[in-house]
């Protein structure tokens, strides 16, 4: 017979005189996962629960220091607090994320000491965020390049490896934002045999960088300059599934440099997602008419800063659609401003646009247009899709905020009159917002 009694405190359950403490009896990795869900300060407070909990928080292999986890009292002592916690830690630190936005550049040597400590304690996942506008970039110390990292996230940093650096051989994922590369001939070619995801956003100094990553699956370059990165070494990435290339405006005398060589796309037979900015919607010099190569595995297409009134962009779109028979999602992010001479909604019901791609979109399920203005060219394209695609499920139109309510209502009435080839298709018509649940489909 098991005797269950209440201790003198009246709230501790005992079994045959022994306390029942299910939490302490959990495996240490489960306790660490529980601590991961709370702030570092709260995890440290758990050391007061009992003698058994005194050092558990100090052995957690995952340390995360976002600016938001510090109280106002501690913000001015951010570096000191992190140093105290880090240097009291025992055991390996597999994951370390730190936001140094509030740490003055004069204290960057302190950050260097953190990374030196971590480099000797089994670090695999490193994130250094320096996102506050106007902050001095943080220069990575030389010893970080000797760590066998698997995941690297940096923002507003300087990447200047020593001459002996040849690449992170175990790195699987790298995400860099506003990182400046300072390379010489010896460090311009990097071998990363395990890399699967590479994302560069607003990075500089990439012109002479050559990355060899035969296992790469995801390659995304956003606003890094048209001379940003040599795509040649990526031709060996036959497993590549997603390619994104987005840039801001390019001057007329440099537009031929924004062409995507067709042999690059030919070398990626498994590509199933393609994200392109309007500057790269070209596969040949103007007038030569070279078509996009076949992309039979392509399922998702996303085009940014698109303009349905541009003949070059419409030619490129038609070329992609002709050569992508299994496309399921098309997503457009439109130019933010509508042309002043196109403010009237006038789409005659008898107008039937011909884009030369009839019978080629039989697998299309979703059409999305963000920052939709309701221009004549936009409406004609939507009319064509609704009338031609037999399996279409949704046409998601996120209306630009500058479109007035009366015009928006008029556009919606025009849309409702368009014939539909798919009896199950629906039109979702709502204001555009970056936080919309439809803001990113691809």
FIFI-505823 format. One line per field, with one value per residue (C-alpha): residue number from 1; residue in one letter; x negated, y, z. Coordinates in pm, whole numbers, plus 32768, in hexadecimal, padded with zeros to 4 digits. Example, Ala and Ser with C-alpha at 12.3 -4.5 7.8 and 13.67 -1.06 7.14 Angstrom:
<nodes>
nulo: (1/2) .
torse: (A/S) .
X: (7B32/7AA9) .
Y: (7E3E/7F96) .
Z: (830C/82CA) .
</nodes>
This chain:
<nodes>
nulo: (1/2/3/4/5/6/7/8/9/10/11/12/13/14/15/16/17/18/19/20/21/22/23/24/25/26/27/28/29/30/31/32/33/34/35/36/37/38/39/40/41/42/43/44/45/46/47/48/49/50/51/52/53/54/55/56/57/58/59/60/61/62/63/64/65/66/67/68/69/70/71/72/73/74/75/76/77/78/79/80/81/82/83/84/85/86/87/88/89/90/91/92/93/94/95/96/97/98/99/100/101/102/103/104/105/106/107/108/109/110/111/112/113/114/115/116/117/118/119/120/121/122/123/124/125/126/127/128/129/130/131/132/133/134/135/136/137/138/139/140/141/142/143/144/145/146/147/148/149/150/151/152/153/154/155/156/157/158/159/160/161/162/163/164/165/166/167/168/169/170/171/172/173/174/175/176/177/178/179/180/181/182/183/184/185/186/187/188/189/190/191/192/193/194/195/196/197/198/199/200/201/202/203/204/205/206/207/208/209/210/211/212/213/214/215/216/217/218/219/220/221/222/223/224/225/226/227/228/229/230/231/232/233/234/235/236/237/238/239/240/241/242/243/244/245/246/247/248/249/250/251/252/253/254/255/256/257/258/259/260/261/262/263/264/265/266/267/268/269/270/271/272/273/274/275/276/277/278/279/280/281/282/283/284/285/286/287/288/289/290/291/292/293/294/295/296/297/298/299/300/301/302/303/304/305/306/307/308/309/310/311/312/313/314/315/316/317/318/319/320/321/322/323/324/325/326/327/328/329/330/331/332/333/334/335/336/337/338/339/340/341/342/343/344/345/346/347/348/349/350/351/352/353/354/355/356/357/358/359/360/361/362/363/364/365/366/367/368/369/370/371/372/373/374/375/376/377/378/379/380/381/382/383/384/385/386/387/388/389/390/391/392/393/394/395/396/397/398/399/400/401/402/403/404/405/406/407/408/409/410/411/412/413/414/415/416/417/418/419/420/421/422/423/424/425/426/427/428/429/430/431/432/433/434/435/436/437/438/439/440/441/442) .
torse: (X/X/X/X/X/X/X/X/X/X/X/X/X/X/X/X/X/X/X/X/X/X/X/X/X/X/X/X/X/X/X/X/X/X/X/X/X/X/X/X/X/X/X/X/X/X/X/X/X/X/X/X/X/X/X/X/X/X/X/X/X/X/X/X/X/X/X/X/X/X/X/X/X/X/X/X/X/X/X/X/X/X/X/X/X/X/X/X/X/X/X/X/X/X/X/X/X/X/X/X/X/X/X/X/X/X/X/X/X/X/X/X/X/X/X/X/X/X/X/X/X/X/X/X/X/X/X/X/X/X/X/X/X/X/X/X/X/X/X/X/X/X/X/X/X/X/X/X/X/X/X/X/X/X/X/X/X/X/X/X/X/X/X/X/X/X/X/X/X/X/X/X/X/X/X/X/X/X/X/X/X/X/X/X/X/X/X/X/X/X/X/X/X/X/X/X/X/X/X/X/X/X/X/X/X/X/X/X/X/X/X/X/X/X/X/X/X/X/X/X/X/X/X/X/X/X/X/X/X/X/X/X/X/X/X/X/X/X/X/X/X/X/X/X/X/X/X/X/X/X/X/X/X/X/X/X/X/X/X/X/X/X/X/X/X/X/X/X/X/X/X/X/X/X/X/X/X/X/X/X/X/X/X/X/X/X/X/X/X/X/X/X/X/X/X/X/X/X/X/X/X/X/X/X/X/X/X/X/X/X/X/X/X/X/X/X/X/X/X/X/X/X/X/X/X/X/X/X/X/X/X/X/X/X/X/X/X/X/X/X/X/X/X/X/X/X/X/X/X/X/X/X/X/X/X/X/X/X/X/X/X/X/X/X/X/X/X/X/X/X/X/X/X/X/X/X/X/X/X/X/X/X/X/X/X/X/X/X/X/X/X/X/X/X/X/X/X/X/X/X/X/X/X/X/X/X/X/X/X/X/X/X/X/X/X/X/X/X/X/X/X/X/X/X/X/X/X/X/X/X/X/X/X/X/X/X/X/X/X/X/X/X) .
X: (8000/7F78/7FA7/7FDC/7FC6/7FA6/7E69/7E79/7E80/7FC9/7F6F/7E5D/7ECC/7E03/7DF5/7D7F/7CD2/7C1B/7C6C/7D01/7C43/7C93/7BEA/7A95/7AAA/7ACC/79A1/78B1/78EB/7A63/7A20/793E/7A56/7B40/7A3E/7A21/7B89/7B3C/7A3F/78DE/792E/7A5D/7992/788C/7999/79F5/78AD/795C/7A5F/7981/7819/784B/78A7/7784/76A9/779E/77CF/7656/7632/7734/7685/7761/772A/7803/77D5/78D2/78E2/7A4C/79F6/7942/79F8/79C1/78D5/77F6/77F3/76CD/760D/7661/74F8/74AC/75E2/7598/742B/7493/7587/74A2/7366/7427/74A7/7427/743F/7455/7513/75A2/7677/7627/7700/76AB/773A/7620/76ED/76DB/756B/7489/7376/7272/72EC/72C7/7188/726D/7339/71EF/71AA/7303/72BF/7166/7205/7311/7213/7181/72D0/736C/7420/74EC/75F5/758A/7665/75DB/76E1/7681/77BC/77E0/77C5/767E/75C1/7451/742A/739C/725F/7258/711E/702F/7070/71DE/7164/70CC/7215/72CA/7415/7551/7629/75B6/7693/75F6/7678/75AB/745C/730F/72A3/7129/709B/6F28/6E5E/6E6A/6FE8/7079/71E3/72C2/72C1/73E4/74BC/761C/76C9/7647/7720/7671/7710/7649/7502/73CF/72D7/716B/70BA/6F6C/6F08/6EBF/7017/70F3/7139/71EB/7235/7372/73C7/74E8/7595/770B/7790/76E7/7796/76F0/77B8/7722/75C2/7495/733F/73C2/7341/7211/72A5/72C0/737D/7370/7494/74FB/7612/76B8/7835/7897/77E9/7877/77CE/788B/780F/769F/7650/765E/74F0/7532/74CB/7438/7548/745C/73ED/755C/758A/7518/763B/771A/77F0/784F/79C1/79EA/7942/798D/78F0/797F/78E4/794F/794B/7832/77C0/780D/76A0/7677/77B8/7716/7645/7782/77CA/77DA/7709/77E6/76D4/76EE/785F/7818/772B/783F/7933/79D1/7A27/7B87/7B91/7B1C/7B1A/7AB0/7AAA/7B16/79AA/795F/7A8D/79B7/7915/7871/780F/7933/79B0/7909/7A3D/7986/7A84/7A73/79EF/7AE3/7B2C/7C0A/7BEA/7C43/7D6F/7D58/7D07/7CEB/7CA2/7C58/7C8D/7D49/7DF1/7EF8/7ED0/7D64/7D3D/7BEC/7C79/7DAC/7CCF/7BFB/7D31/7DC6/7C75/7C69/7DD3/7DA0/7C7F/7D12/7E33/7E52/7E6A/7F5D/7F2B/7EEC/7EB2/7E78/7E06/7E5E/7DBA/7E32/7EB9/7FC6/7FA2/8066/80F2/8186/827C/83B9/843C/8495/848B/8585/8626/85E1/846B/83AA/8234/814A/7FFE/7FA5/7FB6/8112/8126/7FDA/8057/8124/807F/8097/8147/8101/80D1/806B/8033/7FB5/7FDB/80E8/815A/826C/81C7/8246/8116/813D/82AF/8277/8177/8260/837B/829C/8237/839B/841A/82FA/8293/8374/82E5/82BD/831E/82D3/828C/8202/8206/816E/81D2/80D3/812B/8126/8256/8385/84B7/859E/84A3/8464/85D9/85F0/84CC/8569/86AC/85E6/8531/8675/86EA/85BC/8609/8558/84DB/84C5/860F/8550/8489/84BA/8443/83AF/83B5/832B/823F/80CC/7FF5/7E9A/7F33/8041/8050/803A/7F0A/7E19/7E90/7D48) .
Y: (8000/8157/8261/83C0/84E5/865D/86FB/8806/8919/888A/8891/878E/8631/8519/83A4/82DC/840F/8466/859A/855C/8648/85E2/8717/86D2/8566/85C9/8586/86AD/86EC/8712/880B/88D1/88D8/8966/8A72/8AC9/8B43/8C4E/8D67/8D2D/8DF3/8D19/8BE0/8C59/8C96/8B26/8ADC/8B49/8A33/8934/88C0/87D4/88FD/89DB/899E/8918/8A6C/8A98/895B/89AB/897A/8A86/8BF2/8D03/8E74/8F4E/90BD/908A/8F95/90A0/9181/92F9/92DF/91EA/928C/936D/923F/9150/90EB/90B4/8FDF/8F02/8EDD/8E73/8D6E/8CEC/8CC8/8C17/8B1A/89B7/88B5/88EE/8A0B/8988/8AB8/8C24/8D46/8EA7/8FF9/90F8/921E/92D0/9286/93A9/9363/93A9/9267/918E/90F4/9067/8FBC/8F34/8E92/8DF1/8D56/8CE1/8C35/8B99/8B24/8A41/89BA/88FE/8A1E/89B1/8ABF/8C2F/8D63/8EC4/8FD1/9140/91CD/9327/942F/94F0/93EF/93B5/9265/9151/90B2/8F3C/8ECD/8DE4/8CBA/8CA1/8C1B/8AED/8A80/895C/8A13/897B/8AB6/8C21/8D59/8EB5/9017/9156/90A6/90A3/8F53/8F5A/8DFA/8DAE/8D3F/8BD6/8BCA/8AE7/8AD1/8A3D/88CC/886C/89A0/8949/8A9B/8C01/8D39/8E89/8FE4/9123/9067/90FC/9005/906E/8F62/8F34/8E3B/8D2B/8D3D/8D85/8C15/8B5B/89E6/8993/8827/880D/8958/893B/8A9D/8BE3/8D32/8E84/8FC6/9120/9090/9134/90CB/8F8F/8FD6/8EF2/8DF4/8C91/8B98/8A27/8972/8838/87DF/8937/892E/8A9C/8BCD/8D27/8E74/8FB3/910E/90BA/916D/90E9/9085/8FE3/8E7D/8D9C/8C9E/8BC1/8AE2/8A9C/89E8/88AA/88C9/87D3/87A3/8915/893C/8AB3/8BDA/8D45/8E7A/8FD1/9125/9291/9371/9343/9455/9426/9400/92D7/9219/9115/90AD/9043/8F23/8DCA/8CE1/8BC9/8AC7/8B1B/8ABF/898D/890E/890F/8800/87DF/894F/896A/8AD3/8C07/8D6A/8E83/8FFC/90BD/9113/8FA4/8F53/8F2A/8DF8/8E9A/8FF0/90BF/9050/8EF9/8E41/8D29/8C65/8BF4/8A8E/8977/8969/8838/881F/898C/89A4/8B09/8C52/8DA0/8EE6/902A/9194/910A/91E5/914D/9277/9221/915F/90D1/9052/8FBD/8F10/8E7B/8E0D/8D64/8CBB/8C2E/8BB9/8B0C/8A45/89F6/8904/8899/89F2/89FE/8B59/8CAA/8DD2/8F3D/905B/9190/92E5/93BF/94D7/94C6/958B/96D0/9693/9543/95A0/9535/93D4/937B/920D/91B4/9061/9001/903C/8EF5/8F28/8E32/8DF2/8CC3/8BD8/8B41/89D5/89F6/8A49/8914/88DB/8A3F/8A4E/8BA9/8D04/8E1A/8F8A/9063/91DD/91AD/92F5/927C/9305/929D/91BF/9114/90D5/9045/8F4E/8EE4/8EBD/8DDD/8D04/8CDB/8C7C/8B92/8ACD/89A2/894A/8AA7/8AB3/8C16/8D6A/8E37/8FAC/9084/91E9/9303/93F0/951F/949C/955C/94A5/9507/9495/9354/9309/934D/9261/914D/9163/913E/900D/8F60/8F6E/8EB3/8D52/8C32/8AE8/8A51/8A24/8A17/8B58/8C76/8DDD/8E5D/8FD7/9097/91B6/9175/9163/90DD/901B/8F7C/8E03/8E03/8EEB/8DCD/8C93/8C1E) .
Z: (8000/7F9F/80AB/8022/8115/8105/818D/829F/8197/8122/7FB1/7F7C/7F21/7FBF/7F84/80B1/8137/7FF0/7F21/7DCC/7CDC/7B7A/7AE5/7B7E/7B12/79A3/78BE/78B8/7742/7784/789D/77B2/76AE/77B7/780A/7699/76A5/77AA/77CA/7848/7983/79D3/798B/7A84/7B8C/7B74/7C29/7D6C/7D52/7DFA/7E20/7CF7/7C18/7C80/7B50/7A4E/79A8/798C/78BD/77B2/765E/75BE/7623/7589/75DB/7525/7587/75EC/7704/77CF/78C4/78B5/79DE/7927/77CD/7826/78A7/778C/7749/78BB/78F0/77C3/782D/798C/790D/77FC/78CC/79E3/78E8/78FF/77EF/7679/75D1/748B/7434/747D/7408/7474/7413/7438/73B9/750B/7544/74E7/73EB/74FB/759F/7467/74FC/760C/74FC/7472/75C5/75C3/7470/74DF/760B/752E/742A/7537/75AF/748E/73E0/72AF/727F/728F/725E/728C/7251/7237/719F/7236/7126/712E/71FB/71AF/70FC/71D4/7149/7184/723D/7188/726B/7201/70B2/7160/71FE/715A/713D/70AD/70AF/7091/70A3/7096/706D/7043/7064/6FAD/6F1E/6EF6/6F16/6F41/6E12/6E89/6E81/6D74/6DE7/6EF5/6E9F/6F83/6F4A/6ED8/6EE9/6EC8/6EDA/6EBA/6EC1/6E80/6E99/6DF3/6D5F/6D62/6C99/6BEF/6AE5/6BE5/6C88/6B5A/6B11/6C29/6C39/6CF9/6CAD/6DA7/6D5E/6D12/6D46/6CE0/6D0D/6CDB/6D15/6CD2/6CDC/6C38/6BBB/6B14/69B7/69CA/6AB9/6A36/6B0D/6AB7/6B59/6A97/6B8F/6B86/6B89/6BC4/6B2F/6B71/6B1B/6B73/6B13/6B12/69C9/6865/6877/69C6/699E/6898/684E/6785/68A9/68F8/67AC/685D/6953/689D/69D6/69F1/6A42/6A76/69CD/6A21/6985/69D8/6995/6997/6865/6768/6679/6507/64A3/658E/654D/646B/6599/664F/6563/65FC/651F/64A1/64E1/6655/665C/6584/6692/679B/6726/6882/68AD/693C/69BA/68FE/698B/68A1/68B3/6780/672E/66ED/6617/64E3/6449/631B/6291/6215/60C5/60B2/6135/61ED/62B9/6421/6443/64A7/661F/6640/67BC/67FC/68E6/696A/68B7/696F/68B5/6971/6901/67D8/66D4/65EE/6504/64BB/6375/63E1/6528/6481/637F/6496/6556/6423/63E3/6546/6539/63E8/6479/65D0/6591/6700/6799/68BF/6956/68AF/6995/6930/6A0C/6945/6929/6A46/696A/6862/6721/6729/65CC/6633/6745/668E/669C/6536/64D4/63C9/6403/6299/62B4/62AF/62E7/6240/62EC/621B/6346/6329/6398/6452/65AF/65F5/6749/67CC/691E/69AA/6915/6A01/69B9/6AD9/6AC9/69C1/6922/6837/66FD/65A9/656A/66BD/6689/652D/65B5/66D0/65D6/6501/662C/66AC/6552/64F6/662C/6676/67CE/6860/69CF/6A3A/69A1/6AC3/6A7D/6B90/6B3D/6B58/6C73/6B8A/6ACC/6B4F/6BD2/6AB3/69AB/6A6A/6A6C/68F7/68B2/6984/68B9/6775/6800/685F/66F4/6668/65E9/6698/660F/676A/6823/6970/6943/6A38/6A37/6B7E/6B73/6C9F/6CF9/6CD7/6E0F/6E4F/6F6F/6E9D/6EBB/6D3D/6D30/6CDD/6C32/6B9D) .
</nodes>
